[in-house]
């Protein structure tokens, strides 16, 4: 059950296309729990508005004139309280997902996503979660993999106490599978998948699926190399 916030979620929209900003503002304001407090057509204006207006959410297009989106993220890293930035992109390949998350972005949403996903992503990020669409997971994992493993390196074979089944589930998550996908793939229930995830979070010291995927790639977990 979703809890209705006691006050509207404040949002600044940063995108260099006026028609897109206008359409997005009207869409957001159709929800009484969301209030658009500012709009920016370039990166420098986005930085100024966030510092002045202190919104909870910044919807940021990374490809903008004047100041690149990654620079916006870097310059807003010292804002208190911190703004939660949700990146909007038309193409996954247009952005360095891993770098953006390292600079403080809390989520990534494709511009062609549904209205339902837009509002879900905003509420998830406000609740302190990360939001990475399934289309973006592969790009995130590839970025982490490239940085974690030098060319020609031989993968290690750590398991960190994970069982063969849990290693299989980790591999599926790295591939972008949902809980339902995993349940169907391994002929187990969704509750069993959730049990394994909770258990793995505790074993590895992570708190969500994105951190689990990053841990798996950085430590080169590979279910095909598991040794009992």
C-alpha positions in Angstrom: 0.0 0.0 0.0 1.4 3.4 -1.0 1.5 6.1 1.7 0.4 9.5 0.5 3.0 12.1 1.4 2.1 14.8 3.8 3.3 17.5 1.4 3.9 17.5 -2.4 7.3 16.3 -3.7 9.1 19.3 -5.2 10.7 18.9 -8.6 12.9 20.9 -10.9 12.9 19.9 -14.6 16.2 20.4 -16.5 16.0 19.8 -20.3 16.9 22.0 -23.3 13.7 21.2 -25.2 10.9 23.6 -24.2 8.1 21.4 -25.5 9.4 18.4 -23.6 9.7 20.4 -20.4 6.1 21.8 -20.8 4.6 18.3 -21.5 6.5 16.8 -18.5 5.5 19.7 -16.2 1.8 19.2 -17.1 2.1 15.5 -16.7 3.7 15.8 -13.2 1.2 18.4 -12.0 -1.6 16.0 -12.8 -0.6 14.3 -9.6 -1.5 16.5 -6.5 1.4 14.9 -4.6 4.0 16.4 -7.0 4.8 20.1 -7.5 7.1 21.5 -10.2 9.0 24.4 -8.6 11.4 25.2 -11.4 12.4 24.6 -15.0 15.9 24.9 -16.6 16.9 24.9 -20.3 20.6 24.4 -19.6 23.0 22.9 -17.1 24.1 26.2 -15.5 20.5 27.3 -14.9 19.7 23.8 -13.4 22.5 24.2 -10.9 21.3 27.7 -9.9 17.7 26.6 -9.5 18.6 23.6 -7.4 20.7 25.7 -5.1 18.0 28.4 -4.8 14.9 26.3 -4.7 16.2 23.2 -2.9 13.9 20.7 -4.6 13.7 17.1 -3.5 14.0 15.8 -7.1 15.9 17.0 -10.1 14.8 15.5 -13.5 18.0 15.9 -15.5 18.7 15.4 -19.2 22.5 14.8 -19.4 22.8 16.1 -23.0 22.3 19.8 -22.6 24.1 23.0 -23.8 26.3 25.2 -21.6 27.1 22.7 -18.9 27.1 18.9 -19.4 24.9 16.8 -17.1 27.8 15.1 -15.5 29.2 18.5 -14.5 25.8 19.4 -13.1 25.9 16.3 -10.9 29.4 17.0 -9.8 28.7 20.6 -8.8 25.5 19.7 -6.9 27.3 17.0 -4.9 27.7 19.5 -2.0 24.1 20.6 -1.8 22.4 20.2 1.6 20.0 18.7 1.9 21.0 16.6 -1.2 18.9 16.7 -4.3 17.9 13.3 -5.6 18.7 13.3 -9.3 16.7 11.2 -11.8 18.3 11.1 -15.2 16.2 11.3 -18.3 17.6 9.9 -21.5 16.4 8.9 -25.0 19.3 6.5 -25.6 21.0 4.3 -23.1 24.3 4.7 -25.0 24.2 8.4 -24.6 25.4 8.3 -21.0 28.0 6.8 -18.8 25.6 5.1 -16.4 28.2 4.0 -13.9 29.9 7.4 -13.8 26.5 9.2 -13.3 25.6 7.0 -10.4 29.1 7.5 -8.8 28.5 11.3 -9.1 25.3 10.9 -7.1 22.5 10.2 -9.5 19.8 8.2 -7.9 18.1 6.8 -11.0 17.8 6.6 -14.8 14.6 6.7 -16.8 14.1 6.4 -20.5 12.2 9.3 -22.0 9.8 6.8 -23.7 8.8 5.2 -20.4 5.2 5.1 -19.4 3.6 7.6 -17.1 3.3 4.9 -14.4 7.0 4.3 -14.5 7.7 8.0 -14.3 5.8 8.4 -11.1 7.1 5.1 -9.7 10.6 6.2 -10.3 10.1 9.5 -8.5 8.5 8.0 -5.5 11.2 5.3 -5.3 14.0 7.8 -5.4 12.2 10.0 -2.8 12.0 6.9 -0.6 15.8 6.6 -0.8 15.9 3.8 -3.3 17.8 3.6 -6.6 15.8 3.4 -9.9 17.6 1.8 -12.9 15.3 0.7 -15.7 15.8 -2.7 -17.1 17.1 -1.3 -20.4 19.9 0.5 -18.5 21.1 -2.4 -16.4 23.3 -3.9 -19.2 25.0 -0.5 -19.7 25.6 -0.2 -15.9 27.1 -3.6 -15.6 29.3 -3.2 -18.6 30.7 0.0 -17.3 31.5 -1.6 -13.9 33.0 -4.6 -15.6 35.3 -2.5 -17.8 36.6 -0.6 -14.7 36.9 -3.6 -12.5 38.8 -6.0 -14.8 41.9 -4.9 -16.7 42.4 -6.2 -20.2 43.8 -9.7 -20.2 43.0 -10.3 -16.5 42.0 -13.8 -15.5 38.7 -13.9 -13.5 39.0 -15.0 -9.9 36.6 -17.5 -8.4 35.2 -16.1 -5.2 31.9 -17.2 -3.8 31.6 -15.1 -0.6 29.6 -17.9 1.0 26.9 -17.9 -1.7 25.4 -21.2 -2.7 25.3 -22.4 -6.4 21.6 -21.4 -6.6 22.4 -17.9 -5.2 25.2 -17.5 -7.7 22.8 -18.4 -10.5 20.4 -15.7 -9.2 23.2 -13.2 -9.0 24.0 -13.9 -12.7 20.4 -13.4 -13.6 20.2 -10.1 -11.8 23.4 -8.9 -13.6 21.6 -9.7 -16.8 18.6 -7.5 -15.8 16.1 -10.2 -14.8 13.2 -9.4 -12.6 12.1 -11.5 -9.6 9.4 -13.0 -11.8 11.9 -13.8 -14.6 14.2 -15.5 -12.1 11.3 -17.5 -10.6 10.3 -18.8 -14.0 13.9 -19.5 -15.1 14.7 -21.6 -12.1 11.2 -23.0 -11.4 11.0 -21.6 -7.9 8.5 -19.3 -6.3 8.8 -15.5 -6.1 9.0 -15.8 -2.3 12.0 -18.1 -2.6 13.7 -15.5 -4.9 13.0 -12.8 -2.3 14.4 -15.1 0.5 17.6 -15.7 -1.5 18.0 -11.9 -2.2 17.6 -11.1 1.5 20.1 -13.7 2.4 22.6 -12.5 -0.2 22.2 -8.9 0.9 23.2 -9.9 4.4 26.1 -12.1 3.3 27.6 -9.4 1.0 26.7 -6.3 3.0 24.7 -4.7 0.2 21.2 -3.2 0.4 19.6 -3.4 -3.0 19.8 -5.1 -6.4 22.0 -2.4 -8.0 24.6 -2.7 -5.3 24.4 -6.5 -5.6 25.0 -6.3 -9.4 27.9 -3.9 -8.8 29.4 -6.2 -6.2 29.1 -9.3 -8.4 30.9 -7.6 -11.3 33.6 -6.0 -9.2 34.4 -9.3 -7.5 33.9 -11.3 -10.7 31.3 -13.7 -9.3 30.7 -16.4 -11.9 28.3 -19.3 -11.3 30.1 -21.4 -13.9 33.3 -21.3 -11.8 31.7 -22.3 -8.5 33.6 -25.1 -6.6 31.7 -27.0 -4.0 
